[in-house]
Amino acid sequence: CDIVNETNKKVVYPNTNSGYGIGENGECTEDSPLNPISHYGKTKVEAEKEVLGIGGISLRLATVFGTSPRMRMDLLVNEFVYKALTDKSIVLFEKKFVRNFINIRDVALVFRSMIEEYYLHSGEVYNVGLSEANLTKQQLCEAIQEQIPSFQIFYNDNYEDPDKRDYVVSNQKLESNAWKPQYTLEKGIEELIKTYTILISDLSSKYRNDF
């Protein structure tokens, strides 16, 4: 804390909106009670308190998607698109659970915006997500299916998300501060399909050459 309290230091904290846990009726705003279920969610909430206590900024990120040099394959959109291309199907649990989503490029852009206007937003919390992308897991799969018609969706209710993430998120506070995402979910899915197609093709060629 001594380091970050220096006047030339800026702290912009990448939090998660999984802290909302099982959302109450209506949209979760920055003033909604936090109800983290998992150890991960609880520690992120505690860290946010420390950041805000020193005048930092906390960004409660929606589930991130999109291509990047070191992209995570286990995040919902990235994983589902990969399964659609490779397995051609998915077994979905908790199909009616709602998540919000945001492109990795928009995450980078909002961080840059907060750093550039740090003292205007110091001590604030913002939800960061696509307002038009508060979707159930089933709706997400159907959005992927629109671009990959052969993608088959099956259902199984024997599994549970340890975070119990099920909430509609309001991003109005950030949008009212003149910042909006630039990348849609549909464009992100299209880009993921192109990226995975290249990677799968390259990997297939490698193994053919090895033999």
C-alpha positions as CSV (number, residue, x, y, z in Angstrom):
1,C,0.0,0.0,0.0
2,D,2.9,2.4,0.6
3,I,4.0,2.0,-3.0
4,V,0.6,2.6,-4.5
5,N,-0.2,5.5,-2.3
6,E,2.6,7.5,-4.0
7,T,1.0,10.3,-6.1
8,N,2.4,9.0,-9.4
9,K,1.0,5.5,-9.0
10,K,-2.3,4.4,-10.7
11,V,-4.1,1.2,-9.8
12,V,-6.7,-0.1,-12.2
13,Y,-7.9,-3.5,-10.9
14,P,-9.3,-6.2,-13.2
15,N,-12.1,-7.6,-11.1
16,T,-14.8,-10.0,-12.2
17,N,-18.6,-9.6,-12.1
18,S,-18.8,-13.2,-10.7
19,G,-18.9,-11.4,-7.4
20,Y,-22.6,-11.0,-7.9
21,G,-23.0,-14.7,-7.6
22,I,-26.7,-15.6,-8.1
23,G,-28.1,-12.2,-9.0
24,E,-31.3,-10.8,-7.5
25,N,-34.3,-9.9,-9.6
26,G,-33.5,-7.2,-12.1
27,E,-30.1,-6.0,-13.3
28,C,-26.9,-6.0,-11.2
29,T,-25.5,-2.5,-10.9
30,E,-22.4,-1.4,-9.2
31,D,-24.5,-0.8,-6.1
32,S,-26.0,-4.3,-6.0
33,P,-25.0,-6.5,-3.1
34,L,-22.1,-8.8,-3.8
35,N,-22.7,-12.5,-3.2
36,P,-19.6,-14.4,-4.2
37,I,-19.9,-18.2,-3.9
38,S,-16.5,-19.6,-4.7
39,H,-13.1,-18.9,-3.0
40,Y,-12.1,-17.1,-6.2
41,G,-15.1,-14.8,-6.1
42,K,-14.6,-14.0,-2.4
43,T,-10.9,-13.1,-2.8
44,K,-11.6,-10.9,-5.8
45,V,-14.2,-9.0,-3.7
46,E,-11.8,-8.6,-0.8
47,A,-9.1,-7.3,-3.1
48,E,-11.5,-4.8,-4.6
49,K,-12.1,-3.3,-1.2
50,E,-8.3,-2.8,-0.8
51,V,-8.0,-1.1,-4.2
52,L,-10.9,1.3,-3.6
53,G,-9.5,2.1,-0.2
54,I,-6.4,3.6,-1.8
55,G,-8.3,5.4,-4.5
56,G,-7.9,2.9,-7.2
57,I,-10.4,1.9,-9.9
58,S,-12.1,-1.5,-10.1
59,L,-13.4,-2.9,-13.4
60,R,-15.9,-5.7,-12.9
61,L,-15.3,-7.5,-16.2
62,A,-17.9,-9.6,-17.9
63,T,-16.8,-13.0,-19.3
64,V,-14.1,-12.1,-21.7
65,F,-13.9,-13.6,-25.3
66,G,-11.9,-13.1,-28.4
67,T,-8.5,-13.9,-29.9
68,S,-5.2,-12.7,-28.5
69,P,-1.5,-13.9,-28.5
70,R,-2.0,-15.9,-25.2
71,M,-5.8,-16.4,-25.3
72,R,-7.6,-18.5,-22.7
73,M,-9.4,-21.5,-24.2
74,D,-11.5,-22.2,-21.1
75,L,-13.6,-19.0,-21.2
76,L,-17.2,-19.6,-22.2
77,V,-17.4,-18.1,-25.7
78,N,-13.8,-19.2,-26.7
79,E,-14.5,-22.8,-25.4
80,F,-17.9,-23.1,-27.0
81,V,-16.7,-22.0,-30.5
82,Y,-13.8,-24.4,-30.3
83,K,-16.1,-27.3,-29.4
84,A,-18.4,-26.3,-32.3
85,L,-15.5,-26.6,-34.7
86,T,-13.8,-29.7,-33.3
87,D,-16.4,-31.8,-31.5
88,K,-19.3,-30.5,-33.6
89,S,-21.4,-30.6,-30.5
90,I,-21.6,-29.7,-26.8
91,V,-23.3,-31.0,-23.7
92,L,-24.7,-28.0,-21.9
93,F,-25.6,-27.7,-18.2
94,E,-27.5,-24.9,-16.4
95,K,-28.7,-23.8,-19.9
96,K,-30.8,-20.9,-18.5
97,F,-28.0,-19.4,-16.4
98,V,-27.3,-15.8,-17.7
99,R,-23.8,-14.3,-18.3
100,N,-22.6,-11.0,-19.7
101,F,-19.7,-10.9,-22.2
102,I,-17.0,-8.5,-23.4
103,N,-14.3,-8.7,-26.1
104,I,-10.7,-8.7,-25.0
105,R,-10.0,-5.7,-27.2
106,D,-12.6,-3.7,-25.4
107,V,-11.1,-4.7,-22.1
108,A,-7.8,-3.3,-23.3
109,L,-9.5,-0.1,-24.5
110,V,-11.3,0.5,-21.3
111,F,-8.1,0.0,-19.3
112,R,-6.4,2.6,-21.5
113,S,-9.3,5.0,-21.0
114,M,-9.2,4.6,-17.2
115,I,-5.4,5.2,-17.1
116,E,-5.7,8.3,-19.3
117,E,-8.5,9.7,-17.2
118,Y,-7.5,8.2,-13.9
119,Y,-8.2,11.0,-11.5
120,L,-11.7,11.5,-13.0
121,H,-12.6,7.9,-12.1
122,S,-10.4,7.4,-9.0
123,G,-12.3,5.4,-6.3
124,E,-15.0,4.2,-8.7
125,V,-16.3,0.8,-9.7
126,Y,-17.6,0.0,-13.2
127,N,-19.2,-3.0,-14.7
128,V,-17.6,-3.7,-18.1
129,G,-19.7,-5.7,-20.6
130,L,-21.8,-5.7,-23.7
131,S,-25.3,-4.5,-22.7
132,E,-26.8,-6.4,-25.6
133,A,-25.0,-9.6,-24.6
134,N,-26.7,-10.6,-21.3
135,L,-27.4,-14.1,-22.6
136,T,-28.2,-17.6,-21.3
137,K,-25.7,-20.3,-22.1
138,Q,-28.3,-21.7,-24.4
139,Q,-28.6,-18.4,-26.3
140,L,-24.9,-18.2,-26.6
141,C,-24.8,-21.6,-28.2
142,E,-27.6,-20.6,-30.5
143,A,-25.6,-17.5,-31.5
144,I,-22.6,-19.8,-32.4
145,Q,-25.0,-22.1,-34.2
146,E,-26.0,-19.3,-36.5
147,Q,-22.5,-19.2,-37.8
148,I,-21.8,-22.9,-37.5
149,P,-25.1,-24.6,-38.5
150,S,-23.7,-28.1,-37.9
151,F,-23.2,-27.4,-34.2
152,Q,-25.4,-29.7,-32.1
153,I,-26.5,-28.8,-28.6
154,F,-27.3,-31.4,-26.0
155,Y,-28.4,-30.9,-22.4
156,N,-27.4,-32.4,-19.0
157,D,-28.4,-31.1,-15.6
158,N,-26.0,-33.2,-13.6
159,Y,-23.3,-30.6,-13.4
160,E,-23.1,-27.2,-11.7
161,D,-21.0,-24.1,-12.0
162,P,-19.0,-23.7,-8.7
163,D,-19.4,-19.9,-8.9
164,K,-23.2,-20.2,-9.6
165,R,-22.9,-17.2,-12.0
166,D,-26.4,-16.3,-13.0
167,Y,-27.1,-12.6,-13.4
168,V,-28.1,-9.8,-15.7
169,V,-25.5,-7.0,-15.6
170,S,-26.1,-3.3,-16.1
171,N,-23.3,-1.5,-17.8
172,Q,-25.1,1.9,-17.8
173,K,-22.7,3.6,-15.4
174,L,-19.8,3.1,-17.7
175,E,-21.8,4.0,-20.8
176,S,-23.1,7.2,-19.2
177,N,-19.4,8.2,-18.8
178,A,-19.1,8.2,-22.6
179,W,-17.5,4.8,-23.0
180,K,-19.0,2.0,-25.0
181,P,-17.7,-1.3,-26.3
182,Q,-16.7,-1.4,-30.0
183,Y,-16.7,-5.2,-30.7
184,T,-19.9,-7.2,-30.9
185,L,-20.4,-10.8,-29.8
186,E,-21.2,-11.8,-33.4
187,K,-18.0,-10.3,-34.7
188,G,-16.0,-12.0,-31.9
189,I,-17.5,-15.4,-32.8
190,E,-16.6,-14.8,-36.5
191,E,-13.0,-14.0,-35.6
192,L,-12.7,-17.0,-33.3
193,I,-13.9,-19.3,-36.1
194,K,-11.3,-17.9,-38.5
195,T,-8.5,-18.1,-35.8
196,Y,-9.4,-21.7,-34.8
197,T,-9.7,-22.8,-38.4
198,I,-6.2,-21.6,-39.1
199,L,-4.8,-23.2,-35.9
200,I,-6.6,-26.5,-36.5
201,S,-5.4,-26.6,-40.1
202,D,-1.8,-25.8,-39.0
203,L,-1.9,-28.5,-36.3
204,S,-3.3,-31.1,-38.7
205,S,-0.5,-30.3,-41.2
206,K,2.1,-30.6,-38.6
207,Y,1.0,-34.1,-37.6
208,R,0.7,-35.2,-41.2
209,N,4.3,-34.0,-41.8
210,D,5.5,-35.9,-38.7
211,F,4.3,-39.1,-40.2
